[in-house]
Amino acid sequence: MERREFVAVAGAVATYPVRSAECGVRSGGSGPRFRTPHSALRTRLAQEPSLSPAVFARRLERARAELKARRLDLLIATPGTNYEYLTGYNPGRSERLIALVLPVAGAPAVVCPSFEVERIKRHSVITELHGWEEQEDPHALVRDTVRRLGPRSGSGTIALESSTAYQTFLALGRALPGWKFVDAAPVTERLRVIKSPEEVALLRRAIAMTHDAMAATFAQLAVGATEVQVAQALSREMERRGAPGGGLVQFGPSSALPHGGPAGPTLARETAVLIDCGCRVGGYTSDITRTIWFGDSPSDEFRKVFNVVHDAQTAAMDLGRPGTPCQEMDRAARKVITTAGYGPFFTHRLGHGLGMDGHEPEYLVEGNTTHLGPGMVFTIEPGIYQLGKFGVRIEDDCVMTDNGVEVLSPRVAKL
């Protein structure tokens, strides 16, 4: 296949080298196949745990301080991201209750099925575990644990992790009738919104893997490929680098749907290709979007739209300083797109926080007056989406420093 069958946009893929010899088509016309360039395997990073017990000890101490400052007596969390943030391990949710009970003073405890005690103990920093047998009511064990760890009065206020299943909330309420339950989000969001250097290091690794996997995937684009095939190739490239991940792949008009699924046409020349993806390293997630032109040369309209989106992203990045309200970042980017005449086609917020979850606070959106501070990690991802034509989104991962926005992912150039 000739080189012109691949991406020919120097600016959009300046960091995504394309080598036509690395991609081919099966004989007999059975469709494109994907082969990984050897050079694309240069980033093989292990997923070994890299957060020490001392990190979790500091997190638990900060959580206790937040509880005390808010006059809360305990925090209860079932498995999920917040549970993992505090314990170092997410055992997963099922119909069998697992719950972390963290008092405002003293050591935390985990209530779990008896047969899970050893597994959780091996992977978690929590050393006090209490098992319940299959024929027992686990909520009664939570009640006994709360009574032992909580205030001597035997009642108080419990911060319940926000994503806890509703039926679990009801059962805990029946087991602890004298207790008040409140949303733990103000506690957990406060803990997680500022990333430590260890967390930023894990995010950098995930970003590097994602960028490398995207490069290898773009290098394999071939006429006739489906969005599903390219998405599968993308996941394989991430797996080769030691990180689970994947993302959206959208061709042509499909790219005008911000979260369009893999249902577009097969890949043809002279069309836009959008890939939005990320991978997970040590529990931390990247999120990058690139839109390129597949063919000889981008159309004038694609070039114009791409550069407007790029300018909008730059405007937000240049504005960002410690103390900048989140909504001002959104406004800066939106002003560029609106001035260029594409305002109605920028249909989502500018960005979102990034960490253990792909989307988490803080959100760069109109109405959010929260001030950005050093250590906050977030995406900046303006887009223009013209139904029936194409969409362009450029998304990079950033961290706020004392001096302004540091872009963690390699930026693309203007066209």
N, C-alpha and C positions, 0 to 999 in steps of 0.2 A: 504494500500500500504506500502511495506517495505521501510525502510529508504534508502536502496541502490538505490531506484528508484529516489531519489533526488540527489542534488549536493553533491558530495563526495570529493571535492577538498578542503582540509583544508586551503591551502594558498590563493587560489583565492577567497574564500568566508569566510575568517576568521571573517569578520564583518557581515556576512549574515547567522545567525543561521537558520537551517532548522529543522522543526518539522513535521514529516510525518503524525501525527494525524490531522494536519490542512488541509489536502488536500484529496479529494476523487474522485471517479468516479461514475457517475450515474449508477443505475441498468439498465440493458437492453442494455448496451454497446453504449449509445448515446454520449459518449465522456466525456472528463474531465470537471469537474466543479471547480470553484475557490471559496474558502472561506477564509476570512481574519482572521488570528490569532488575538485574542484579544490583545496580547502583542504588535502587530504591530501598534496598534492605540495609542501608548503612546505619539506621537508627534502630537498634535492638536493645531496648531498655527493659530491665527486669521490673517486676511488680512487687519486689520484696517490701515488707512493711518498713517504713522509714520514720515513723513517729514513735518516740520513746515513751515509756511509762510516765516520765516526768511531764511530758506534754499533757497527758490526760489528768495527772494530778493537779496541774495548773487550771485546767478547764473545770474540774470539779470544784476547786476552790473559788473560782470566779462565779460558778453557778450558785454556790452557797451565798456568796456576797450579793448577788442579784436577788436571791430569795429574801435575804435579810433586809436589803434596802427597800423592797416592795412589801415587807411585812407578810411574807408567805412562809408557811411552815414546812412544806414538802413539795417536791416535784415528782410526778409519776409520768413515766414515758414507756410506751410499748415500742417494739422494734421498728426502726425506721432510721431516717437520717439523723435526727436529734439524739436518739438512743445511741447510735454508733458514734456520734461526735463526743459523747460523754464517756462511753465505755470502751471504744476501740473495736467494736464488733457488732455486726447486725445479724442476729440469728434468723431473722425472717419472721413474718407473721403467719399465723394459721388460726384454726379454731381453738388451739390450746394457748392459754394466756401466758405470756412472758411480760414481766413488767419491772422496770427499774424504779426503785423508791429512794429518792435522794432527800435526806432531811437537811434543814438549815444548819444543823450542827451535827457532827458525827459522820461515821462511815456509811456509804450507801449500801443497799442490798438489792439483789435480784430475786424475784419470785418466778419460778419456771417449773415445767414438768420435771419430775424426779429423774427421768431417763435423759434429760437434757443438761443436767447439772454439770457433768464432766466436760461435755462439748463446750459449753459457754465458759466454764472456768478456764479452759485451755486457751481460749482466744480473747478473753476479755480482761480488762484491768480490775474488774470488780472481784473481790475475793470472798465476799459474804453472799452465799447463794442458799435459797430455801426452796426445796422441791416439794411439789404436791403430786399425789398419786392420782391415777386416772379416775378413780371412783370418788374423788374429793372435789369440793368446790374451791377453785383457785382464788376466787375473790375473798373467801374467808381467810385465806393465808395472807393476802394483801392487807386485809383489815388488821390481822394480828401484827403484821410487820409495821404498819403505820402507827398502831397504838404503841408499839415498843420504841419506835424511832421518833415519834412526834412529841408534841408538848405534853406535859404531865396532866394538863386539864382534860386530855382525852378528846379534844376537838380543836378545830382551827381551819385554816385555808390551804387547800391543795391546788398547785398549779398543774393542770393536766395537759400534756403534750397535745398540740392542736390536731394532729392527724389521727388521734386515737379513735378507734371505731366507736360509733354511737352506742352499739349494744354493750360495749365494754364500759363506757361512761355510765350507762344506766345500771349495770350490775355493780359497779363500784359505788354508785350512789346508794343503792340498796344495802350494800355491805357496810357503808360508813355514813349512816343517816345524820350524824351530828356534825358532819364536815361540810364546808363550802368548797365548791369547785370553781376555778377560774381558768381562763385560757392562758397557757404558758407561753404563747407566742412572744409577748414582750420580753420574756426572759431569754428564750432560745435565740430569737433574732438578734438581741443585743450581744449575746455571746459569739454568734457566728459571723456577724457582718464585717468585723475587722479581722482580716487574715493575718496569721503569724508568718514569719519568714519561712517556717517549715511548710506551711500550707501553700504559700506562693511558689516554693520550689517544686512541689508536686504538680501544681497547675502548669508550671513552665514545662515540665516533662510531658504532661498530657498534650499541651499545645504543640510541642515539637513533634510528637508522634502523629498527631492529627495532620499537621502541615505536610509531613513526609508522606503519609498515606494518601492524602489528596493529590500530591504531585504524581505519585505512582498511578493513581486512578485516572487522572486527566491524561496521562501518557498512553493509556490503553483505550481511549475513546475510539470507536470505529463506527462507520455507517452501518445502520441496521441493528445496532444494540438497543435493548430496551432499558427503560429506567430501572427496572428490577435487576437486570443483569449488572448494570453499573453499580447499583447499590450493594449488590452481593460482592462485587469485586472490591468495593470500598471497605466493607466489613472484613474481608479476608486480608486486605493490606494492613488494617489495624491489628488484626489478630497476629499477623506475622511479626509485628513489632512488640508484641507482648501485652497489648491492651485491648479489652473488649470495647467495641464501639460501632458506629455506623451513622446513617443519616439519610436525609432527603436527597433525591436526585430528580431533577426536573428539566425537561427539554422544551424549548420553544414556548408556545402558549401556556404550557403547564407551569412555567416559571413565573407567570403572573399571579399564581395563587400562592400566597405567603407560606402556607402549610400544605400545599398540594401533595396528594399521595401519588404512588407510582402507577399512574394510569394513562400517561401521555403517549404520544406516538413514538415509533422507533426513531432513532437518531438519524437525522439527515444533515447534509452539509448546509452551511450558511444559516446557522441558527444559534440561539443562546442556550447555554447549559448552566444550570445553577446547582451547586452542591452545598448543603448545609449539614455539618456533621460535627461529631466530637467523640472522644474516647475517655475512658476512666483509668486513672493511675492512682493507686493508693487511696482510693475513695474519692478522688477529686476529678472534676469533669471539665473538659474543654468544650468550646462551641465556636466554630468558625464557618463563615459562608463566603464562597467565591462564585462569581458569575463570569463566565468566559464566552467567547465567540468561537464556535466550531466551524472552521471553514477558511477560505482564502483571506477575507478582509471583513471587518465588522461594517455593518451598514452605518450610514451617517447618523441615523436616529439612535442606534444602539450606542455608538460612540458618545453622542451628546448626553444621553441618559446616564451612562456609566460615569462620565466625568462629573455630572451634577451630583450624583450619589457620593462620589469620592470627595467632592468639595464639601458636601454636607457633613460627612464623617470628619473631615479635617477641621471644620469649624467647631464641632463639639469637642474634639480632642484639644484644640488650641485654647478653648475657653476654660476647660476643666482645671480647677485649682482646689486645694483644701478649703472648704467653706462654701463652694459653689452649690447652690440648691440643685437637686436632681432635675427639676422641671426646666431649669435654665439650659441644661445640656440638650434636652429635647427641643426646646425652643430655638436654640442656635442652629441645629441641623435642619429643623423644619422651615426656618426662615429661608435658608438657601434653596431648598426644594420648591418652596412656594414662589419665591422670586423668579425662579426659572420657569414657572408656569405649570409645575407638576404637583402642586399642593394636594389636590384631591386624591392623588395616587400614592401618597405616603400614608398607609392605612393602619399602622401599628406604632407602639411606643418606640423610642429610640434604642432602649436596651434594658438589661436586667442584671441583677447580681449573679455571681457565678462562684461556685465552690463545690461542696459535696453534692448539691443539686444543680442540674443544668439551668434552672430558673429559680432564683431566690432573691430576697431583698438585698440591696435596695433597687427599685425600679426607676429608670430614667423616663419619667412620664409626666405630662401636665398634671398639676395638682399635688405632686410630691415635693414638699418644701424641705425635706430632709437634706442636710448639708453633707456633701461628700467629705470623707476624711481619709487620711493616710491609712493604707492597708485594705481599703475597700476594693474589691475586684468586680468588674462589670464588663458587659459587652457594649459596643457602640455599633449599631447595625441599621443605618438608614436604608430605605428601599423605595423604589418606584415600581408600581405594578399596573400595567396597562392590559386589561383583559382582551383576549383575542390576539395580542401581539407578543409581548414578553415582559418579564420582570427582571429587575436588577437589584440585588441586595449585596452589600459588602459588610461583613461582620468580622470584627477583631476583638480580641480579649485584652483588657486593660487593667492596670492597677493604679490607684491614686498614690502618689508619693508626696513627700513634703514640698516638692517643687512643681508638681503638676501630674498630668497623665503620662504614664509609661505604657506604651503599646507592647504587649507581650508576644503577640503573633506578628510575623513579618508582613508588613503592609504591601499591597499591590500598588503599582504605579498607575497614573492616569494614562488614558489612551491618547 
